[in-house]
């Protein structure tokens, strides 16, 4: 979001502010994977590690085209969305109760 307001901070082919944000997200999903019981948090950690490896590759190989970085990150971004959607769908199909009764927004009980 910040990259739409201010120009991105670049070091060669690497967008540094995106790399820092991806590092924070990786740490967050790793924490969730270690503390929680959901498979998707572990999958998200793996996807985010692949994203960090893409940042490292772009830093190590400055002669690579920026379109390679964009294509890889778009593909990984789609994988992130599909993983989160699969996690929500799994919870919905298992008919697990919501965290709180006030948070119920899906299926309604028959009266």
C-alpha positions as CSV (number, residue, x, y, z in Angstrom):
1,X,0.0,0.0,0.0
2,X,2.8,2.4,0.8
3,X,4.4,1.8,-2.6
4,X,1.3,3.4,-4.2
5,X,1.9,6.7,-2.3
6,X,5.7,6.9,-2.3
7,X,8.2,5.6,-4.9
8,X,9.6,2.2,-3.9
9,X,13.1,1.9,-2.3
10,X,15.2,-0.1,-4.8
11,X,18.6,-1.7,-4.5
12,X,19.5,-3.0,-8.0
13,X,16.5,-5.1,-9.1
14,X,15.2,-5.6,-5.6
15,X,12.3,-3.6,-4.2
16,X,13.6,-3.3,-0.6
17,X,10.3,-2.3,1.0
18,X,8.5,-5.2,-0.5
19,X,11.3,-7.6,0.6
20,X,11.0,-6.2,4.2
21,X,7.2,-6.6,4.2
22,X,7.6,-10.2,2.9
23,X,10.1,-10.9,5.6
24,X,7.6,-9.7,8.3
25,X,4.8,-11.7,6.7
26,X,7.0,-14.8,6.7
27,X,7.8,-14.4,10.4
28,X,4.1,-13.9,11.1
29,X,3.0,-17.1,9.2
30,X,5.9,-19.1,10.8
31,X,4.7,-18.0,14.2
32,X,1.2,-19.0,13.3
33,X,2.4,-22.4,12.0
34,X,4.3,-23.1,15.2
35,X,1.5,-22.1,17.5
36,X,-1.6,-23.2,15.6
37,X,-3.0,-26.4,14.3
38,X,-3.9,-25.4,10.7
39,X,-2.1,-26.8,7.7
40,X,-2.5,-23.6,5.7
41,X,-0.2,-21.6,8.0
42,X,2.7,-24.0,7.2
43,X,1.9,-23.8,3.5
44,X,1.8,-20.0,3.7
45,X,5.2,-20.0,5.4
46,X,6.6,-22.2,2.6
47,X,5.2,-19.9,0.0
48,X,6.6,-16.8,1.7
49,X,10.0,-18.5,2.0
50,X,9.9,-19.0,-1.8
51,X,9.1,-15.3,-2.2
52,X,12.1,-14.4,0.0
53,X,14.2,-16.6,-2.2
54,X,13.0,-14.8,-5.2
55,X,14.1,-11.5,-3.6
56,X,17.5,-13.0,-2.8
57,X,17.8,-14.3,-6.4
58,X,17.1,-10.8,-7.8
59,X,19.7,-9.4,-5.4
60,X,22.4,-12.0,-6.3
61,X,21.8,-11.8,-10.1
62,X,21.4,-8.1,-11.0
63,X,21.4,-8.9,-14.7
64,X,18.1,-10.7,-14.5
65,X,15.1,-8.9,-16.0
66,X,12.6,-7.3,-13.6
67,X,9.8,-9.1,-15.5
68,X,11.1,-12.4,-14.1
69,X,10.6,-11.1,-10.5
70,X,7.2,-9.8,-11.4
71,X,6.1,-13.0,-13.0
72,X,7.3,-15.2,-10.1
73,X,5.7,-12.9,-7.5
74,X,2.4,-12.9,-9.4
75,X,2.4,-16.7,-9.5
76,X,3.3,-16.9,-5.8
77,X,0.6,-14.3,-5.0
78,X,-2.0,-16.4,-6.7
79,X,-0.8,-19.4,-4.7
80,X,-1.2,-17.4,-1.5
81,X,-4.8,-16.5,-2.3
82,X,-5.7,-20.1,-3.3
83,X,-4.1,-21.5,-0.1
84,X,-6.0,-19.1,2.1
85,X,-9.2,-19.8,0.3
86,X,-8.6,-23.6,0.7
87,X,-8.1,-23.1,4.4
88,X,-11.4,-21.2,4.7
89,X,-13.2,-23.7,2.5
90,X,-11.9,-26.6,4.6
91,X,-13.1,-25.0,7.8
92,X,-16.5,-24.3,6.3
93,X,-16.9,-27.8,4.9
94,X,-15.9,-29.3,8.3
95,X,-18.7,-27.2,9.8
96,X,-16.4,-26.0,12.6
97,X,-17.9,-23.5,15.0
98,X,-16.8,-19.9,14.7
99,X,-14.4,-18.3,17.2
100,X,-17.3,-16.4,18.8
101,X,-21.1,-16.7,18.4
102,X,-21.2,-13.1,17.3
103,X,-18.9,-13.9,14.4
104,X,-21.3,-16.3,12.8
105,X,-21.9,-15.1,9.2
106,X,-22.3,-18.3,7.3
107,X,-24.9,-21.0,7.8
108,X,-27.9,-20.2,9.9
109,X,-29.6,-22.7,12.1
110,X,-33.1,-23.8,11.2
111,X,-35.7,-22.3,13.5
